[in-house]
Amino acid sequence: MSDNVENTPVEAVVATETPAVAEAPAATEVAAVAAETAETVPATTSDASVVDKDEEKAKILKQVEFYFSDSNLPVDKFLNELVNKAKDGYVSIAKIASFKRMRDFKDSALIVEALRESKTLLEVSEDGLKVRRKVPIGPIDDYHNRSIYAKGFGEETPSLQLELEQYFGALGDVKQVRMRRKNGSNEFKGSVFVEYATLDEANKVGSSKLQYNGQDLLVMTKNEYCEMKAKQLGLEESQRGGHC
């Protein structure tokens, strides 16, 4: 008996076409597309110089307003003489710029610009050469009440004034720190008077226990200090005030 042999159909093989490879665009085309699609980056201008200028103006104004303040002007003999010599109260800005704490500011035009920004205390002459107070000096009792006495700072260093301003400034809004010196000399007594913006600040700091560089400070309000000194000196009520 013979076997029946089936013819197995042969599957058709479908040829797969190889897709055409796109040609790379020319370099000029790439550049053109990039130019069309690239984001435009705006030019940036550093404003550091503007910030520096504003900071310098603020320092200038703060210093000159201190010179003419109620607490400084009455006891600043040199500046007081300049003010009193002028019938209109104006003082040369060039003279003010020669003061020790103003010598770092070299731009005279910037000094004038800064002083013109004083809101309530100062006014600059029309020619920009002189400056004066706008308002009369207030009563001395006002800043006495807002001031404190502190002692225990040791020997003076070149940076001590600034360090004390920063130290007491951290405790409230400081108007001035006056380093006390011995009569007839420039020797630092190791104590200061500090004027605050408000009576509450002065009373709070004046009743605080403070340390400076690890040393305990003797602290009280300025009125308390004046009372203490008056008693030590045996002064009558009518004689009190000038000694402190």
N, CA, C and O of each residue as an XYZ file, in Angstrom:
976
protein
N       0.877     -1.160      0.000
C       0.000      0.000      0.000
C       0.904      1.195      0.000
O       1.861      1.291      0.768
N       0.576      2.092     -0.873
C       1.424      3.288     -0.992
C       0.886      4.428     -0.135
O      -0.325      4.609     -0.006
N       1.819      5.203      0.455
C       1.408      6.389      1.270
C       0.983      7.538      0.372
O       1.556      7.732     -0.700
N      -0.043      8.321      0.809
C      -0.433      9.540      0.083
C       0.406     10.727      0.601
O       0.363     11.061      1.785
N       1.101     11.300     -0.233
C       1.978     12.430      0.169
C       1.278     13.745     -0.136
O       0.944     14.059     -1.278
N       1.055     14.561      1.028
C       0.416     15.866      0.812
C       1.451     16.905      0.421
O       2.561     16.969      0.951
N       1.043     17.672     -0.489
C       1.914     18.801     -0.867
C       1.642     19.994      0.058
O       0.614     20.662     -0.048
N       2.557     20.231      0.932
C       2.398     21.361      1.876
C       2.562     22.660      1.129
O       3.581     22.885      0.476
N       1.544     23.531      1.222
C       1.648     24.801      0.477
C       2.794     25.661      0.996
O       3.039     25.752      2.199
N       3.437     26.242      0.118
C       4.556     27.120      0.474
C       4.023     28.511      0.747
O       3.375     29.128     -0.098
N       4.328     29.019      2.021
C       3.850     30.353      2.364
C       4.557     31.397      1.525
O       5.762     31.340      1.278
N       3.772     32.324      1.112
C       4.354     33.407      0.312
C       5.185     34.306      1.206
O       4.740     34.701      2.283
N       6.326     34.613      0.788
C       7.213     35.509      1.536
C       7.037     36.905      0.994
O       7.289     37.185     -0.178
N       6.584     37.794      1.906
C       6.349     39.180      1.492
C       7.610     39.985      1.739
O       8.109     40.068      2.861
N       8.085     40.542      0.729
C       9.300     41.352      0.861
C       8.972     42.669      1.559
O       8.001     43.340      1.210
N       9.780     43.029      2.535
C       9.583     44.298      3.257
C      10.443     45.369      2.625
O      11.659     45.237      2.483
N       9.761     46.428      2.255
C      10.514     47.508      1.629
C      11.290     48.298      2.671
O      10.774     48.615      3.743
N      12.482     48.596      2.354
C      13.299     49.430      3.245
C      12.918     50.881      3.033
O      13.021     51.402      1.922
N      12.457     51.561      4.146
C      12.025     52.957      3.966
C      13.185     53.839      3.550
O      14.339     53.624      3.921
N      12.843     54.798      2.795
C      13.879     55.720      2.328
C      14.378     56.569      3.490
O      13.582     57.024      4.311
N      15.659     56.783      3.566
C      16.267     57.598      4.614
C      16.272     59.046      4.168
O      16.787     59.396      3.106
N      15.656     59.911      5.047
C      15.590     61.326      4.675
C      16.972     61.928      4.704
O      17.792     61.604      5.564
N      17.215     62.781      3.786
C      18.512     63.442      3.741
C      18.620     64.468      4.876
O      17.641     65.146      5.188
N      19.789     64.584      5.487
C      20.021     65.573      6.552
C      19.912     66.969      5.971
O      20.446     67.248      4.898
N      19.217     67.845      6.683
C      19.079     69.202      6.156
C      20.427     69.893      6.090
O      21.338     69.603      6.865
N      20.524     70.772      5.186
C      21.767     71.521      5.031
C      21.996     72.396      6.251
O      21.052     72.767      6.948
N      23.247     72.720      6.501
C      23.607     73.528      7.673
C      22.900     74.869      7.670
O      22.533     75.387      8.725
N      22.710     75.427      6.496
C      22.044     76.732      6.414
C      20.595     76.636      6.836
O      20.046     77.568      7.425
N      19.955     75.465      6.523
C      18.566     75.277      6.918
C      18.449     75.145      8.435
O      17.527     75.685      9.046
N      19.403     74.415      9.038
C      19.401     74.259     10.493
C      19.523     75.611     11.172
O      18.822     75.903     12.141
N      20.407     76.414     10.659
C      20.613     77.739     11.238
C      19.360     78.584     11.121
O      19.020     79.342     12.030
N      18.670     78.448      9.983
C      17.465     79.243      9.773
C      16.365     78.839     10.740
O      15.681     79.685     11.315
N      16.203     77.496     10.912
C      15.175     77.010     11.840
C      15.484     77.440     13.264
O      14.597     77.859     14.008
N      16.758     77.329     13.634
C      17.161     77.711     14.987
C      16.871     79.176     15.247
O      16.449     79.563     16.336
N      17.103     79.973     14.233
C      16.869     81.408     14.386
C      15.395     81.709     14.573
O      15.022     82.640     15.286
N      14.535     80.885     13.901
C      13.100     81.121     13.981
C      12.518     80.659     15.311
O      11.598     81.277     15.847
N      13.075     79.546     15.845
C      12.471     78.940     17.034
C      13.129     79.336     18.342
O      12.548     79.152     19.411
N      14.324     79.873     18.267
C      15.028     80.219     19.510
C      14.291     81.324     20.246
O      13.797     82.270     19.633
N      14.219     81.195     21.591
C      13.590     82.238     22.395
C      14.510     83.438     22.484
O      15.732     83.315     22.568
N      13.904     84.564     22.465
C      14.687     85.787     22.602
C      14.946     86.035     24.077
O      14.002     86.195     24.851
N      16.206     86.071     24.475
C      16.573     86.287     25.875
C      16.814     87.768     26.084
O      17.728     88.339     25.490
N      16.010     88.391     26.917
C      16.187     89.830     27.118
C      17.518     90.138     27.776
O      17.992     89.379     28.621
N      18.106     91.227     27.397
C      19.374     91.643     28.009
C      19.136     92.048     29.456
O      18.175     92.752     29.765
N      20.008     91.603     30.328
C      19.866     91.926     31.743
C      20.891     92.977     32.132
O      22.053     92.922     31.731
N      20.430     93.931     32.919
C      21.317     94.992     33.394
C      21.443     94.892     34.898
O      20.439     94.905     35.610
N      22.635     94.793     35.375
C      22.845     94.681     36.818
C      22.431     95.971     37.502
O      22.818     97.066     37.094
N      21.625     95.813     38.566
C      21.206     97.003     39.305
C      22.005     97.160     40.593
O      21.603     97.893     41.496
N      23.134     96.470     40.673
C      23.962     96.551     41.883
C      24.416     97.979     42.147
O      24.460     98.423     43.295
N      24.754     98.696     41.077
C      25.236    100.063     41.256
C      24.137    100.966     41.792
O      24.400    101.884     42.569
N      22.884    100.696     41.366
C      21.752    101.486     41.847
C      21.533    101.236     43.333
O      21.295    102.167     44.103
N      21.617     99.955     43.729
C      21.446     99.598     45.138
C      22.537    100.238     45.979
O      22.261    100.793     47.042
N      23.781    100.163     45.506
C      24.899    100.755     46.236
C      24.697    102.259     46.410
O      24.981    102.814     47.472
N      24.208    102.904     45.371
C      23.984    104.347     45.425
C      22.915    104.689     46.452
O      23.074    105.638     47.219
N      21.833    103.929     46.474
C      20.758    104.180     47.432
C      21.231    103.948     48.865
O      20.874    104.701     49.771
N      22.033    102.907     49.063
C      22.559    102.619     50.397
C      23.479    103.740     50.869
O      23.445    104.136     52.035
N      24.297    104.245     49.957
C      25.215    105.319     50.320
C      24.449    106.593     50.657
O      24.800    107.299     51.602
N      23.407    106.888     49.889
C      22.585    108.065     50.174
C      21.916    107.946     51.540
O      21.825    108.926     52.280
N      21.452    106.751     51.869
C      20.808    106.537     53.169
C      21.794    106.771     54.309
O      21.432    107.347     55.335
N      23.034    106.328     54.134
C      24.059    106.526     55.159
C      24.392    108.007     55.317
O      24.559    108.499     56.433
N      24.485    108.710     54.193
C      24.777    110.148     54.225
C      23.683    110.893     54.979
O      23.964    111.693     55.871
N      22.441    110.626     54.614
C      21.318    111.330     55.231
C      21.236    111.034     56.724
O      20.998    111.937     57.526
N      21.431    109.785     57.095
C      21.375    109.412     58.511
C      22.435    110.160     59.313
O      22.164    110.636     60.416
N      23.647    110.263     58.757
C      24.737    110.911     59.477
C      24.498    112.412     59.629
O      24.690    112.965     60.712
N      24.083    113.070     58.552
C      23.888    114.522     58.617
C      22.661    114.867     59.462
O      22.668    115.876     60.167
N      21.621    114.058     59.403
C      20.462    114.294     60.268
C      20.850    114.124     61.736
O      20.300    114.797     62.607
N      21.787    113.235     62.005
C      22.281    113.115     63.375
C      23.010    114.395     63.791
O      22.800    114.893     64.897
N      23.862    114.930     62.915
C      24.589    116.158     63.244
C      23.630    117.278     63.655
O      23.909    118.033     64.587
N      22.494    117.379     62.951
C      21.546    118.469     63.186
C      20.401    118.070     64.126
O      19.435    118.821     64.269
N      20.496    116.916     64.757
C      19.410    116.418     65.602
C      19.293    117.205     66.905
O      20.220    117.907     67.309
N      18.130    117.071     67.556
C      17.893    117.731     68.847
C      18.917    117.307     69.887
O      19.315    118.100     70.741
N      19.339    116.055     69.809
C      20.241    115.539     70.834
C      21.698    115.903     70.587
O      22.479    115.974     71.537
N      22.084    116.136     69.335
C      23.489    116.430     69.057
C      23.781    117.920     68.921
O      24.750    118.420     69.493
N      22.956    118.622     68.175
C      23.272    120.019     67.860
C      23.473    120.896     69.102
O      24.401    121.705     69.113
N      22.645    120.774     70.146
C      22.845    121.639     71.316
C      24.179    121.425     72.028
O      24.683    122.334     72.688
N      24.758    120.218     71.897
C      26.005    119.926     72.615
C      27.212    119.854     71.684
O      28.334    119.631     72.138
N      26.990    120.042     70.391
C      28.080    120.049     69.416
C      28.541    121.498     69.249
O      27.981    122.249     68.451
N      29.558    121.876     70.005
C      29.979    123.279     70.050
C      30.396    123.805     68.683
O      30.044    124.924     68.310
N      31.145    123.000     67.941
C      31.652    123.465     66.650
C      30.512    123.717     65.663
O      30.441    124.778     65.043
N      29.622    122.735     65.523
C      28.513    122.893     64.582
C      27.556    123.984     65.045
O      27.003    124.722     64.229
N      27.364    124.079     66.345
C      26.486    125.113     66.886
C      27.001    126.505     66.538
O      26.221    127.399     66.211
N      28.309    126.683     66.609
C      28.905    127.974     66.256
C      28.685    128.292     64.781
O      28.396    129.433     64.421
N      28.823    127.272     63.927
C      28.604    127.485     62.495
C      27.160    127.896     62.218
O      26.904    128.786     61.408
N      26.226    127.244     62.895
C      24.806    127.561     62.708
C      24.500    128.973     63.195
O      23.795    129.731     62.528
N      25.035    129.318     64.359
C      24.733    130.623     64.957
C      25.400    131.782     64.224
O      24.905    132.909     64.255
N      26.518    131.507     63.568
C      27.200    132.561     62.807
C      26.388    132.970     61.584
O      26.422    134.125     61.159
N      25.664    132.018     61.029
C      24.867    132.300     59.832
C      23.497    132.836     60.240
O      22.798    132.209     61.036
N      23.117    133.976     59.708
C      21.837    134.584     60.063
C      20.660    133.698     59.668
O      19.629    133.670     60.340
N      20.837    132.974     58.563
C      19.748    132.126     58.083
C      19.874    130.678     58.559
O      19.043    129.838     58.215
N      20.915    130.384     59.349
C      21.074    129.039     59.892
C      21.707    128.030     58.958
O      21.879    126.865     59.319
N      22.057    128.474     57.748
C      22.650    127.549     56.778
C      24.123    127.286     57.092
O      24.847    128.172     57.547
N      24.549    126.037     56.837
C      25.947    125.638     56.990
C      26.421    125.066     55.664
O      25.678    124.357     54.985
N      27.654    125.374     55.300
C      28.220    124.881     54.047
C      28.223    123.351     54.010
O      28.697    122.701     54.942
N      27.696    122.789     52.934
C      27.710    121.332     52.780
C      29.143    120.832     52.632
O      29.466    119.729     53.074
N      29.998    121.636     52.016
C      31.410    121.261     51.894
C      32.050    121.126     53.273
O      32.877    120.242     53.497
N      31.662    122.008     54.194
C      32.184    121.924     55.564
C      31.675    120.654     56.248
O      32.438    119.952     56.912
N      30.390    120.368     56.083
C      29.820    119.142     56.663
C      30.525    117.909     56.095
O      30.797    116.951     56.819
N      30.817    117.945     54.797
C      31.459    116.801     54.137
C      32.882    116.574     54.632
O      33.448    115.500     54.425
N      33.464    117.578     55.286
C      34.829    117.438     55.796
C      34.871    116.809     57.187
O      35.948    116.486     57.689
N      33.698    116.633     57.818
C      33.661    116.021     59.140
C      34.151    114.573     59.049
O      34.019    113.923     58.012
N      34.709    114.090     60.136
C      35.378    112.787     60.154
C      34.526    111.661     59.595
O      35.004    110.871     58.780
N      33.271    111.574     60.020
C      32.430    110.450     59.618
C      31.773    110.660     58.260
O      30.959    109.846     57.824
N      32.130    111.761     57.591
C      31.614    112.021     56.246
C      32.698    111.866     55.182
O      32.411    111.951     53.988
N      33.922    111.643     55.600
C      35.040    111.665     54.647
C      35.046    110.493     53.674
O      35.720    110.545     52.646
N      34.307    109.442     53.988
C      34.244    108.302     53.068
C      33.353    108.587     51.861
O      33.404    107.867     50.863
N      32.539    109.635     51.954
C      31.615    109.956     50.867
C      32.262    111.004     49.960
O      32.341    112.181     50.311
N      32.716    110.564     48.805
C      33.513    111.420     47.919
C      32.686    112.187     46.892
O      33.141    113.200     46.362
N      31.476    111.713     46.609
C      30.654    112.304     45.555
C      29.821    113.450     46.133
O      28.810    113.215     46.796
N      30.247    114.684     45.881
C      29.554    115.843     46.454
C      28.127    115.972     45.923
O      27.225    116.391     46.649
N      27.927    115.613     44.656
C      26.577    115.692     44.081
C      25.645    114.694     44.760
O      24.466    114.981     44.968
N      26.174    113.522     45.106
C      25.369    112.505     45.783
C      25.003    112.958     47.194
O      23.909    112.664     47.676
N      25.906    113.668     47.852
C      25.623    114.194     49.188
C      24.450    115.171     49.128
O      23.528    115.094     49.941
N      24.489    116.078     48.172
C      23.399    117.050     48.012
C      22.087    116.332     47.708
O      21.043    116.664     48.270
N      22.150    115.354     46.823
C      20.958    114.587     46.457
C      20.370    113.885     47.678
O      19.153    113.855     47.861
N      21.238    113.324     48.507
C      20.780    112.624     49.709
C      20.112    113.585     50.686
O      19.062    113.270     51.246
N      20.712    114.754     50.894
C      20.169    115.716     51.852
C      18.832    116.281     51.392
O      17.988    116.621     52.220
N      18.633    116.384     50.101
C      17.348    116.870     49.579
C      16.213    115.886     49.875
O      15.041    116.253     49.794
N      16.551    114.646     50.213
C      15.533    113.640     50.497
C      15.091    113.637     51.960
O      14.237    112.840     52.349
N      15.667    114.523     52.768
C      15.240    114.628     54.167
C      13.787    115.094     54.204
O      13.439    116.101     53.588
N      12.948    114.367     54.922
C      11.514    114.650     54.901
C      11.101    115.758     55.865
O      10.264    116.596     55.527
N      11.679    115.765     57.056
C      11.195    116.708     58.064
C      12.279    117.571     58.701
O      11.980    118.658     59.195
N      13.530    117.116     58.703
C      14.543    117.806     59.500
C      15.371    118.822     58.726
O      15.623    119.917     59.229
N      15.801    118.483     57.511
C      16.773    119.312     56.796
C      16.195    119.927     55.530
O      15.257    119.403     54.930
N      16.783    121.058     55.141
C      16.494    121.632     53.835
C      17.793    122.149     53.224
O      18.666    122.665     53.921
N      17.895    122.000     51.914
C      19.088    122.393     51.168
C      18.790    123.687     50.424
O      17.693    123.870     49.896
N      19.766    124.580     50.384
C      19.590    125.847     49.672
C      19.384    125.593     48.181
O      19.753    124.538     47.665
N      18.795    126.565     47.500
C      18.487    126.405     46.079
C      19.730    126.138     45.242
O      19.670    125.408     44.253
N      20.857    126.730     45.636
C      22.085    126.525     44.861
C      22.785    125.213     45.208
O      23.799    124.871     44.600
N      22.244    124.471     46.193
C      22.807    123.172     46.545
C      24.122    123.234     47.292
O      24.857    122.248     47.335
N      24.431    124.385     47.886
C      25.724    124.550     48.555
C      25.626    124.522     50.078
O      26.638    124.345     50.757
N      24.408    124.695     50.628
C      24.265    124.805     52.077
C      23.070    123.983     52.571
O      22.169    123.642     51.806
N      23.093    123.678     53.874
C      22.018    122.907     54.487
C      21.715    123.482     55.868
O      22.601    124.026     56.528
N      20.451    123.359     56.303
C      20.066    123.823     57.633
C      18.877    123.007     58.136
O      18.268    122.242     57.388
N      18.561    123.187     59.418
C      17.366    122.570     60.001
C      16.121    123.285     59.497
O      16.137    124.491     59.252
N      15.039    122.522     59.345
C      13.761    123.125     58.974
C      13.010    123.648     60.196
O      12.273    124.631     60.112
N      13.206    122.983     61.327
C      12.407    123.282     62.524
C      13.321    123.632     63.692
O      14.482    123.223     63.708
N      12.813    124.386     64.673
C      13.618    124.722     65.853
C      13.978    123.477     66.659
O      13.327    122.439     66.547
N      15.015    123.597     67.465
C      15.429    122.492     68.329
C      14.372    122.267     69.401
O      13.862    123.217     69.995
N      14.051    120.999     69.641
C      13.041    120.654     70.630
C      13.561    120.790     72.048
O      14.752    121.029     72.248
N      12.685    120.642     73.043
C      13.090    120.759     74.449
C      14.081    119.673     74.836
O      13.959    118.526     74.407
N      15.068    120.043     75.654
C      16.125    119.107     76.027
C      15.581    117.930     76.836
O      16.119    116.826     76.760
N      14.518    118.158     77.607
C      13.958    117.083     78.427
C      13.467    115.922     77.577
O      13.476    114.775     78.026
N      13.040    116.209     76.359
C      12.478    115.167     75.505
C      13.494    114.068     75.233
O      13.197    112.891     75.439
N      14.693    114.433     74.771
C      15.656    113.379     74.470
C      16.366    112.870     75.721
O      16.910    111.766     75.707
N      16.373    113.651     76.804
C      16.872    113.128     78.081
C      16.013    111.950     78.527
O      16.528    110.921     78.963
N      14.707    112.115     78.413
C      13.787    111.068     78.850
C      13.905    109.810     78.000
O      13.629    108.708     78.473
N      14.314    109.976     76.749
C      14.420    108.836     75.834
C      15.833    108.250     75.795
O      16.156    107.464     74.904
N      16.667    108.626     76.751
C      18.066    108.188     76.740
C      18.388    107.299     77.934
O      17.740    107.366     78.978
N      19.408    106.464     77.749
C      19.877    105.602     78.829
C      21.381    105.804     79.022
O      22.077    106.326     78.152
N      21.849    105.377     80.178
C      23.277    105.412     80.512
C      23.746    103.972     80.637
O      23.058    103.140     81.230
N      24.921    103.672     80.079
C      25.498    102.329     80.205
C      27.007    102.455     80.383
O      27.657    103.263     79.719
N      27.559    101.638     81.295
C      28.989    101.700     81.602
C      29.561    100.287     81.697
O      28.903     99.355     82.158
N      30.843    100.159     81.234
C      31.530     98.879     81.340
C      32.119     98.397     80.034
O      32.195     97.192     79.792
N      32.544     99.339     79.173
C      32.987     98.977     77.826
C      34.502     98.881     77.656
O      34.974     98.557     76.567
N      35.259     99.153     78.692
C      36.703     98.994     78.579
C      37.341    100.044     77.692
O      36.791    101.129     77.503
N      38.501     99.716     77.150
C      39.259    100.677     76.351
C      38.648    100.866     74.965
O      38.020     99.965     74.408
N      38.851    102.056     74.436
C      38.316    102.388     73.121
C      39.142    101.739     72.016
O      40.367    101.660     72.106
N      38.460    101.279     70.980
C      39.100    100.765     69.773
C      38.580    101.575     68.583
O      37.543    102.227     68.700
N      39.273    101.548     67.444
C      38.826    102.340     66.289
C      37.408    102.022     65.830
O      36.724    102.889     65.286
N      36.966    100.798     66.041
C      35.639    100.398     65.559
C      34.570    100.408     66.649
O      33.439     99.989     66.405
N      34.915    100.884     67.853
C      33.990    100.773     68.977
C      32.696    101.554     68.757
O      31.620    101.062     69.097
N      32.778    102.749     68.202
C      31.570    103.553     67.979
C      30.552    102.778     67.142
O      29.379    102.690     67.505
N      31.005    102.223     66.032
C      30.110    101.464     65.154
C      29.591    100.210     65.851
O      28.420     99.857     65.712
N      30.458     99.542     66.596
C      30.048     98.322     67.297
C      28.978     98.623     68.345
O      28.042     97.842     68.519
N      29.114     99.748     69.040
C      28.123    100.123     70.047
C      26.790    100.498     69.401
O      25.726    100.181     69.933
N      26.853    101.164     68.267
C      25.621    101.511     67.555
C      24.876    100.249     67.129
O      23.650    100.187     67.213
N      25.620     99.252     66.675
C      25.000     97.993     66.268
C      24.452     97.236     67.479
O      23.369     96.653     67.416
N      25.201     97.249     68.571
C      24.786     96.535     69.785
C      23.477     97.105     70.337
O      22.523     96.363     70.571
N      23.437     98.418     70.542
C      22.234     99.029     71.101
C      21.110     99.111     70.066
O      19.932     99.134     70.419
N      21.485     99.154     68.787
C      20.474     99.166     67.734
C      19.684     97.872     67.673
O      18.541     97.859     67.215
N      20.288     96.782     68.132
C      19.577     95.499     68.166
C      18.517     95.471     69.264
O      17.670     94.579     69.290
N      18.565     96.450     70.173
C      17.625     96.493     71.293
C      16.485     97.479     71.072
O      15.524     97.497     71.841
N      16.585     98.297     70.029
C      15.550     99.289     69.755
C      16.004    100.254     68.674
O      17.093    100.121     68.117
N      15.150    101.228     68.390
C      15.438    102.220     67.345
C      16.335    103.315     67.924
O      15.859    104.237     68.586
N      17.635    103.199     67.666
C      18.616    104.120     68.239
C      18.745    105.379     67.388
O      18.878    105.306     66.166
N      18.704    106.529     68.048
C      18.923    107.799     67.372
C      20.388    108.211     67.432
O      20.916    108.790     66.483
N      21.037    107.913     68.544
C      22.459    108.215     68.646
C      23.077    107.463     69.812
O      22.403    107.139     70.790
N      24.374    107.191     69.694
C      25.175    106.650     70.789
C      26.312    107.639     71.021
O      27.145    107.860     70.142
N      26.337    108.229     72.210
C      27.374    109.219     72.514
C      28.377    108.624     73.493
O      28.043    108.336     74.642
N      29.600    108.444     73.027
C      30.670    107.948     73.883
C      31.136    109.089     74.791
O      31.498    110.161     74.308
N      31.126    108.860     76.080
C      31.449    109.907     77.047
C      32.965    110.003     77.237
O      33.662    108.991     77.312
N      33.460    111.247     77.314
C      34.900    111.477     77.416
C      35.205    112.398     78.594
O      34.366    113.193     79.017
N      36.409    112.271     79.104
C      36.819    113.070     80.253
C      36.990    114.528     79.857
O      37.465    114.838     78.764
N      36.594    115.421     80.766
C      36.755    116.852     80.519
C      38.231    117.199     80.353
O      39.080    116.757     81.127
N      38.515    117.994     79.334
C      39.884    118.427     79.106
C      40.728    117.439     78.333
O      41.896    117.703     78.048
N      40.143    116.295     77.991
C      40.886    115.318     77.188
C      39.898    114.561     76.316
O      38.684    114.738     76.426
N      40.432    113.726     75.458
C      39.584    112.937     74.571
C      39.494    111.489     75.038
O      39.078    110.613     74.280
N      39.880    111.241     76.277
C      39.924    109.869     76.784
C      38.518    109.333     77.053
O      37.706    109.981     77.714
N      38.253    108.153     76.536
C      36.945    107.518     76.690
C      36.745    107.064     78.132
O      37.628    106.441     78.722
N      35.584    107.379     78.693
C      35.285    107.029     80.080
C      34.836    105.581     80.255
O      34.750    105.085     81.378
N      34.552    104.911     79.153
C      34.033    103.549     79.258
C      32.529    103.502     79.417
O      31.962    102.451     79.715
N      31.872    104.654     79.216
C      30.418    104.721     79.356
C      29.813    105.516     78.202
O      30.503    106.274     77.520
N      28.510    105.326     77.997
C      27.830    105.981     76.879
C      26.448    106.459     77.304
O      25.861    105.957     78.262
N      25.948    107.442     76.566
C      24.537    107.801     76.598
C      23.948    107.335     75.273
O      24.517    107.591     74.212
N      22.821    106.659     75.334
C      22.164    106.148     74.126
C      20.755    106.717     74.053
O      19.955    106.535     74.971
N      20.459    107.399     72.968
C      19.123    107.965     72.772
C      18.292    107.032     71.901
O      18.719    106.630     70.819
N      17.098    106.693     72.385
C      16.166    105.868     71.618
C      15.037    106.724     71.050
O      14.832    107.865     71.465
N      14.321    106.157     70.107
C      13.265    106.910     69.428
C      12.056    107.148     70.326
O      11.356    108.150     70.177
N      11.810    106.227     71.258
C      10.624    106.352     72.109
C      10.988    106.199     73.582
O      12.019    105.627     73.934
N      10.121    106.722     74.419
C      10.301    106.613     75.864
C      10.199    105.159     76.310
O      10.947    104.726     77.188
N       9.283    104.404     75.716
C       9.114    102.997     76.086
C      10.390    102.195     75.830
O      10.784    101.364     76.648
N      11.029    102.448     74.691
C      12.273    101.734     74.376
C      13.359    102.070     75.392
O      14.075    101.187     75.863
N      13.473    103.348     75.724
C      14.502    103.773     76.676
C      14.269    103.143     78.049
O      15.210    102.669     78.685
N      13.032    103.138     78.497
C      12.723    102.558     79.805
C      12.970    101.051     79.820
O      13.444    100.503     80.815
N      12.647    100.389     78.714
C      12.842     98.941     78.634
C      14.322     98.584     78.680
O      14.729     97.706     79.440
N      15.131     99.268     77.862
C      16.569     98.984     77.835
C      17.217     99.425     79.145
O      18.100     98.746     79.669
N      16.771    100.568     79.671
C      17.351    101.095     80.901
C      17.126    100.218     82.118
O      17.850    100.325     83.108
N      16.125     99.351     82.050
C      15.834     98.456     83.176
C      16.297     97.021     82.898
O      15.977     96.106     83.657
N      17.047     96.829     81.814
C      17.493     95.488     81.429
C      18.857     95.154     82.033
O      19.648     96.044     82.349
N      19.113     93.862     82.184
C      20.437     93.386     82.573
C      21.185     93.032     81.292
O      20.812     92.097     80.583
N      22.234     93.780     81.007
C      22.937     93.621     79.740
C      24.390     93.212     79.957
O      25.000     93.517     80.982
N      24.919     92.514     78.961
C      26.336     92.164     78.918
C      26.910     92.589     77.577
O      26.232     92.557     76.550
N      28.171     92.986     77.609
C      28.873     93.335     76.370
C      30.216     92.619     76.381
O      31.037     92.834     77.272
N      30.431     91.770     75.388
C      31.652     90.954     75.317
C      31.894     90.180     76.610
O      33.024     90.061     77.084
N      30.795     89.653     77.170
C      30.902     88.829     78.367
C      30.983     89.591     79.671
O      31.055     88.982     80.739
N      30.971     90.926     79.606
C      31.071     91.747     80.811
C      29.712     92.347     81.162
O      29.003     92.851     80.291
N      29.356     92.287     82.450
C      28.112     92.911     82.900
C      28.211     94.427     82.765
O      29.248     95.019     83.063
N      27.127     95.049     82.316
C      27.078     96.499     82.183
C      26.249     97.109     83.308
O      25.282     96.512     83.781
N      26.643     98.296     83.720
C      25.818     99.098     84.618
C      24.882     99.911     83.728
O      25.338    100.747     82.947
N      23.578     99.672     83.841
C      22.609    100.293     82.938
C      21.489    100.945     83.736
O      20.995    100.377     84.710
N      21.095    102.140     83.315
C      19.958    102.846     83.915
C      19.491    103.910     82.930
O      20.173    104.181     81.942
N      18.339    104.512     83.188
C      17.905    105.609     82.329
C      18.806    106.816     82.582
O      19.463    106.904     83.619
N      18.831    107.728     81.641
C      19.679    108.907     81.812
C      19.193    109.755     82.981
O      20.005    110.325     83.711
N      17.887    109.843     83.166
C      17.357    110.605     84.295
C      17.807    110.003     85.623
O      18.144    110.729     86.559
N      17.810    108.674     85.701
C      18.275    108.007     86.922
C      19.754    108.283     87.156
O      20.184    108.490     88.290
N      20.531    108.284     86.072
C      21.956    108.574     86.202
C      22.174    110.004     86.701
O      22.994    110.241     87.587
N      21.434    110.950     86.125
C      21.584    112.351     86.525
C      21.207    112.554     87.991
O      21.851    113.318     88.711
N      20.157    111.863     88.419
C      19.755    111.939     89.823
C      20.852    111.378     90.727
O      21.164    111.959     91.767
N      21.430    110.258     90.329
C      22.489    109.624     91.110
C      23.701    110.541     91.236
O      24.247    110.709     92.327
N      24.127    111.141     90.107
C      25.293    112.024     90.128
C      25.021    113.285     90.942
O      25.904    113.786     91.639
N      23.808    113.786     90.849
C      23.460    114.992     91.606
C      23.570    114.737     93.106
O      24.058    115.583     93.855
N      23.117    113.575     93.533
C      23.205    113.233     94.952
C      24.657    113.049     95.376
O      25.053    113.468     96.464
N      25.452    112.413     94.504
C      26.864    112.213     94.822
C      27.599    113.535     94.955
O      28.499    113.674     95.784
N      27.214    114.504     94.136
C      27.872    115.814     94.144
C      27.226    116.785     95.130
O      27.716    117.897     95.323
N      26.129    116.362     95.749
C      25.446    117.216     96.714
C      24.790    118.425     96.086
O      24.734    119.493     96.696
N      24.292    118.265     94.870
C      23.681    119.385     94.156
C      22.226    119.570     94.563
O      21.508    118.604     94.822
N      21.809    120.824     94.614
C      20.413    121.133     94.876
C      19.600    120.897     93.603
O      20.158    120.756     92.515
N      18.286    120.856     93.754
C      17.400    120.602     92.614
C      17.643    121.586     91.478
O      17.657    121.200     90.309
N      17.834    122.862     91.823
C      18.014    123.896     90.802
C      19.354    123.786     90.086
O      19.536    124.358     89.012
N      20.302    123.043     90.685
C      21.635    122.918     90.096
C      21.774    121.678     89.219
O      22.790    121.509     88.544
N      20.779    120.822     89.221
C      20.878    119.563     88.500
C      20.657    119.757     87.003
O      19.931    120.654     86.574
N      21.286    118.913     86.238
C      21.059    118.938     84.787
C      22.328    119.161     84.009
O      22.647    118.370     83.121
N      23.071    120.219     84.312
C      24.246    120.544     83.520
C      25.376    119.547     83.645
O      26.191    119.419     82.731
N      25.442    118.833     84.770
C      26.551    117.917     84.998
C      26.458    116.653     84.158
O      27.435    115.910     84.072
N      25.305    116.384     83.532
C      25.200    115.147     82.758
C      24.577    115.398     81.394
O      24.412    114.464     80.609
